[in-house]
Amino acid sequence: MSATPSARATTPPDDTLYSFVPNPARAAFVDARMHQELAASLSHLAEATEDRPELSAPLAAAAGRLADGLRVGPEAFARYFHIASLLLDETPEALPEHIAALSAATRQPRPPRTTVPRGGAGEIDTLLDLRMGEDAANFAPSTGAAAAELAGRLAEGFALMQEALPDLHAELSAIVHRIVAAEGRKGAKTQFDGASHYQFWGLLLLNPAFHKTRLAIVEVLAHEASHSLLFGLTIDEPLVFNPDEDLYPSPLRIDPRPMDGIYHAAYVSARMAWAMETIAASGLLSAPEREAALEAAASDRANFASGLSVIDAHGDLSPTGAAVLARARDWIAA
């Protein structure tokens, strides 16, 4: 029992698909493809559980709604990954509860972008705990007041981005649909400022303790949108073929990282430099803001160079990884 997938979105030409600068058409394609892949994966799970119609039927129905063009929030994506993990771990007793939740998450279109606090994010809180285990403690509950304050700063940042960087604004709007304000783990040596994860397509976690100005908001949004974009570009193959257990020095972390993490850090640093240099030239910033943007861009360029040196020395890039990085390298060198 399976859904019949709708026609797949036409893949854009390479210069659009791998464009370094933001491209709204590419972002819309990536979002559509993520939903198509979710539909196909749910259809596969429906076939895998066809001996239990009470499980198979709602999975196939959810796949059908997605194949017909429904766009959903990060809850549906994360719930799929959890259901798949339950099947792989052969723990079917928990399936009915999670399939019912997935069915509910795929019955309504995703709402407009909202900002909510960790600890008050409903199903997202549950799924972060389920999918991340002990690591979920790195994203501690925040307060409604902190989330509201962050939402206000986000509104200022989005408004500036829409005027100064309209293509980045369109790219982000196509990809990010839920923002959760979360605090860092108490007593930790390092604190996260922003995070995203491929299993939670459309979700962005931000720490309200950071990003205190509209310019800082633009920079972190450029950072996290770039991570999400890379997730969307790597459905068919990874960015790098280096084993995850092989670790290398990172330009943005004090601890060694897998090559995939080094690649992500380098790429998002280049895109942050693009955002800061472009917005500095927009004429929309005050003199202090322009100076801060150029300082940030210089730091971002240095981080890209540091990451690139590690990639060039040790990276085993896939064709996708090579195509994406080549365009980032070209922009930096221009």
C-alpha positions as CSV (number, residue, x, y, z in Angstrom):
1,M,0.0,0.0,0.0
2,S,1.7,3.2,-1.1
3,A,1.1,6.7,-2.4
4,T,1.6,7.6,-6.0
5,P,4.1,10.4,-6.0
6,S,3.4,13.6,-7.9
7,A,5.6,14.8,-10.7
8,R,9.0,15.8,-9.3
9,A,10.1,19.4,-9.5
10,T,12.4,20.1,-12.4
11,T,16.0,20.3,-11.2
12,P,17.5,23.7,-12.0
13,P,20.7,24.0,-14.0
14,D,23.9,23.7,-12.1
15,D,24.6,27.4,-12.1
16,T,21.3,27.9,-10.2
17,L,21.4,24.8,-8.1
18,Y,24.9,25.4,-6.8
19,S,24.8,29.2,-6.9
20,F,26.9,30.7,-4.1
21,V,24.7,33.8,-3.8
22,P,21.1,33.2,-2.5
23,N,18.7,32.2,-5.2
24,P,14.9,32.2,-4.4
25,A,14.1,29.7,-7.2
26,R,16.7,27.3,-5.9
27,A,15.4,27.6,-2.3
28,A,11.8,26.8,-3.5
29,F,13.1,23.8,-5.4
30,V,15.1,22.5,-2.4
31,D,12.0,22.9,-0.1
32,A,9.8,21.1,-2.6
33,R,12.3,18.3,-3.1
34,M,12.6,17.8,0.7
35,H,8.8,17.3,0.8
36,Q,8.9,15.0,-2.2
37,E,11.6,12.9,-0.5
38,L,9.6,12.8,2.7
39,A,6.5,11.6,0.7
40,A,8.6,8.9,-0.9
41,S,10.1,7.8,2.4
42,L,6.7,7.5,4.0
43,S,5.4,5.6,1.1
44,H,8.3,3.1,1.6
45,L,7.4,2.8,5.2
46,A,3.8,2.1,4.3
47,E,5.0,-0.8,2.1
48,A,7.3,-2.1,4.8
49,T,4.3,-2.2,7.2
50,E,1.7,-3.5,4.8
51,D,1.1,-6.5,6.9
52,R,-0.4,-4.2,9.5
53,P,-3.0,-2.0,7.7
54,E,-3.6,0.1,10.9
55,L,0.0,1.4,10.5
56,S,0.3,1.2,6.7
57,A,-2.8,3.1,5.8
58,P,-2.1,6.3,7.7
59,L,1.5,6.3,6.5
60,A,0.3,6.0,2.9
61,A,-2.3,8.7,3.4
62,A,0.3,11.1,4.8
63,A,2.6,10.3,1.8
64,G,-0.3,11.1,-0.5
65,R,-1.0,14.4,1.0
66,L,2.7,15.4,0.7
67,A,2.9,14.2,-2.8
68,D,-0.1,16.3,-3.7
69,G,1.8,19.4,-2.6
70,L,1.2,19.8,1.1
71,R,4.0,21.7,2.9
72,V,4.5,20.8,6.6
73,G,6.5,21.9,9.5
74,P,9.6,20.3,11.1
75,E,7.5,18.1,13.4
76,A,6.5,15.9,10.4
77,F,10.1,15.5,9.3
78,A,11.4,14.7,12.8
79,R,8.5,12.3,13.4
80,Y,9.3,10.4,10.2
81,F,12.9,9.9,11.3
82,H,11.8,8.6,14.7
83,I,9.3,6.2,13.1
84,A,12.0,4.9,10.8
85,S,14.4,4.4,13.7
86,L,11.7,2.4,15.6
87,L,11.4,0.1,12.7
88,L,15.1,-0.3,12.3
89,D,15.4,-1.0,16.1
90,E,12.5,-3.5,15.9
91,T,10.5,-1.7,18.5
92,P,7.1,-1.8,16.9
93,E,5.1,-1.4,20.1
94,A,5.7,2.4,20.0
95,L,4.7,2.8,16.3
96,P,0.9,3.5,16.7
97,E,1.5,6.5,18.9
98,H,4.1,8.1,16.6
99,I,2.3,7.3,13.4
100,A,-0.9,8.9,14.8
101,A,1.2,12.0,15.6
102,L,2.7,12.0,12.1
103,S,-0.7,11.7,10.6
104,A,-1.8,14.8,12.6
105,A,1.3,16.7,11.6
106,T,0.5,16.1,7.9
107,R,-3.1,17.1,7.9
108,Q,-2.6,20.9,8.0
109,P,-0.3,23.1,6.0
110,R,2.6,24.6,8.0
111,P,1.7,27.9,9.7
112,P,3.5,31.1,9.1
113,R,6.9,31.4,10.7
114,T,6.7,31.7,14.4
115,T,9.2,32.1,17.3
116,V,8.5,30.1,20.5
117,P,10.5,29.2,23.6
118,R,12.2,25.9,24.2
119,G,10.0,24.3,26.9
120,G,7.0,25.9,25.4
121,A,7.4,24.6,21.8
122,G,5.0,21.7,22.2
123,E,5.8,18.8,19.8
124,I,9.1,20.3,18.9
125,D,10.3,19.9,22.5
126,T,9.2,16.3,22.6
127,L,10.9,15.5,19.3
128,L,14.2,17.3,20.2
129,D,14.4,15.1,23.3
130,L,13.5,11.9,21.4
131,R,15.9,12.5,18.5
132,M,18.8,14.1,20.3
133,G,18.9,12.1,23.5
134,E,21.4,13.5,26.0
135,D,22.5,16.2,23.5
136,A,19.1,17.8,23.8
137,A,20.2,19.3,27.1
138,N,22.5,21.6,25.1
139,F,19.3,23.4,24.2
140,A,17.8,24.3,27.5
141,P,14.3,25.8,28.1
142,S,14.0,29.5,27.6
143,T,11.3,31.9,28.9
144,G,8.4,33.4,27.0
145,A,9.8,36.8,27.7
146,A,13.2,35.9,26.2
147,A,11.5,34.4,23.1
148,A,9.3,37.5,22.7
149,E,12.4,39.7,22.9
150,L,14.2,37.6,20.3
151,A,11.1,37.7,18.1
152,G,11.2,41.5,18.2
153,R,14.9,41.5,17.2
154,L,14.2,38.9,14.5
155,A,11.5,41.2,13.0
156,E,14.0,44.0,12.8
157,G,16.6,41.7,11.2
158,F,14.2,40.3,8.7
159,A,13.0,43.8,7.7
160,L,16.6,44.9,7.1
161,M,17.3,41.7,5.2
162,Q,14.2,42.1,3.1
163,E,15.3,45.6,2.0
164,A,19.1,45.1,1.7
165,L,19.3,41.4,0.9
166,P,16.0,40.4,-0.7
167,D,17.2,37.1,-2.3
168,L,18.6,36.0,1.1
169,H,15.3,37.0,2.7
170,A,13.4,34.9,0.1
171,E,15.7,32.0,0.5
172,L,15.3,32.0,4.3
173,S,11.6,32.4,4.0
174,A,11.4,29.3,1.8
175,I,13.4,27.2,4.2
176,V,12.9,28.3,7.8
177,H,9.4,28.1,9.3
178,R,9.9,27.6,13.0
179,I,12.3,29.4,15.3
180,V,12.8,28.1,18.8
181,A,14.5,30.3,21.5
182,A,16.7,28.0,23.6
183,E,19.3,28.7,26.3
184,G,22.7,27.0,26.5
185,R,23.5,24.2,28.9
186,K,24.2,25.7,32.3
187,G,27.9,25.4,33.2
188,A,29.0,24.4,29.7
189,K,32.4,25.7,28.6
190,T,30.9,26.8,25.3
191,Q,27.4,28.0,24.4
192,F,25.6,27.5,21.2
193,D,24.3,30.7,19.4
194,G,22.4,29.0,16.6
195,A,21.7,25.5,15.4
196,S,19.8,23.6,12.7
197,H,19.5,19.9,11.9
198,Y,18.5,18.0,8.7
199,Q,16.0,15.9,10.6
200,F,14.1,19.0,11.6
201,W,13.7,20.6,8.1
202,G,12.4,24.2,8.6
203,L,13.5,24.5,12.2
204,L,16.1,27.0,13.6
205,L,17.3,27.1,17.2
206,L,18.6,30.5,18.4
207,N,20.0,31.5,21.8
208,P,18.5,34.8,22.9
209,A,21.6,35.6,24.9
210,F,23.3,36.4,21.5
211,H,22.3,38.4,18.5
212,K,21.5,41.6,20.2
213,T,21.3,43.9,17.2
214,R,19.6,43.7,13.8
215,L,22.9,43.3,12.1
216,A,23.8,40.3,14.3
217,I,20.4,38.8,13.5
218,V,21.1,39.1,9.8
219,E,24.5,37.4,10.2
220,V,23.2,34.5,12.2
221,L,20.3,34.0,9.8
222,A,22.7,34.0,6.9
223,H,24.8,31.4,8.8
224,E,21.9,29.0,9.7
225,A,20.2,29.4,6.3
226,S,23.4,28.3,4.7
227,H,23.5,25.1,6.9
228,S,19.9,24.3,5.9
229,L,20.7,24.9,2.2
230,L,23.5,22.4,2.4
231,F,21.2,19.9,4.0
232,G,18.8,20.4,1.1
233,L,21.5,20.0,-1.5
234,T,22.8,16.7,-0.2
235,I,19.8,14.3,-0.5
236,D,21.5,12.2,-3.2
237,E,25.0,12.3,-1.9
238,P,27.1,13.8,0.9
239,L,29.3,16.8,0.6
240,V,32.4,14.7,1.5
241,F,33.3,11.0,1.6
242,N,35.6,11.3,4.6
243,P,34.6,8.9,7.4
244,D,32.8,10.7,10.3
245,E,35.3,9.2,12.8
246,D,38.2,11.1,11.2
247,L,38.5,14.4,12.9
248,Y,40.2,17.7,11.9
249,P,40.8,21.2,13.3
250,S,37.8,23.4,12.9
251,P,37.8,27.2,12.2
252,L,34.7,27.7,14.3
253,R,35.0,25.1,17.1
254,I,37.6,24.4,19.8
255,D,37.1,20.7,19.4
256,P,38.2,18.7,16.3
257,R,35.4,18.0,13.8
258,P,34.5,15.5,11.0
259,M,35.2,16.8,7.5
260,D,31.5,17.4,6.9
261,G,31.5,19.8,9.8
262,I,34.6,21.5,8.5
263,Y,33.0,21.9,5.1
264,H,29.8,23.3,6.6
265,A,31.8,25.8,8.7
266,A,33.9,27.0,5.8
267,Y,30.9,27.4,3.5
268,V,28.7,29.2,5.9
269,S,31.6,31.5,6.8
270,A,31.9,32.5,3.1
271,R,28.1,33.2,2.9
272,M,28.2,35.3,6.1
273,A,31.0,37.3,4.5
274,W,28.8,37.8,1.4
275,A,25.9,39.0,3.6
276,M,28.0,41.4,5.7
277,E,29.8,42.9,2.7
278,T,26.7,43.2,0.6
279,I,24.7,44.8,3.5
280,A,27.6,47.2,4.2
281,A,27.4,48.4,0.6
282,S,23.6,48.9,0.7
283,G,23.5,52.4,2.2
284,L,21.0,51.2,4.8
285,L,23.4,51.0,7.8
286,S,24.5,53.6,10.2
287,A,28.3,54.3,10.2
288,P,28.9,52.1,13.3
289,E,26.8,49.3,11.8
290,R,28.7,49.5,8.5
291,E,32.0,49.3,10.4
292,A,30.7,46.3,12.4
293,A,29.6,44.6,9.2
294,L,33.0,45.0,7.6
295,E,34.8,43.7,10.7
296,A,32.5,40.7,10.8
297,A,33.1,40.0,7.1
298,A,36.8,40.1,7.6
299,S,36.6,37.6,10.4
300,D,34.3,35.4,8.2
301,R,36.7,35.5,5.3
302,A,39.5,34.4,7.7
303,N,37.4,31.5,8.9
304,F,36.7,30.4,5.4
305,A,40.4,30.5,4.5
306,S,41.2,28.4,7.6
307,G,38.5,25.9,6.8
308,L,39.5,25.7,3.2
309,S,43.1,24.9,4.1
310,V,41.8,21.8,6.0
311,I,39.5,20.8,3.2
312,D,42.2,21.2,0.5
313,A,44.6,19.2,2.6
314,H,42.3,16.3,3.7
315,G,38.9,16.6,2.1
316,D,37.5,13.8,-0.1
317,L,34.8,15.8,-1.9
318,S,31.8,14.4,-3.6
319,P,30.8,15.9,-7.0
320,T,28.1,18.0,-5.2
321,G,30.6,19.1,-2.5
322,A,33.1,20.1,-5.2
323,A,30.5,22.0,-7.2
324,V,29.2,24.0,-4.2
325,L,32.7,24.8,-2.8
326,A,34.1,25.9,-6.2
327,R,31.5,28.6,-6.4
328,A,32.2,29.8,-2.8
329,R,35.9,29.8,-3.6
330,D,35.3,31.8,-6.8
331,W,33.3,34.4,-4.9
332,I,35.9,34.8,-2.2
333,A,38.7,35.2,-4.9
334,A,36.7,37.7,-7.0
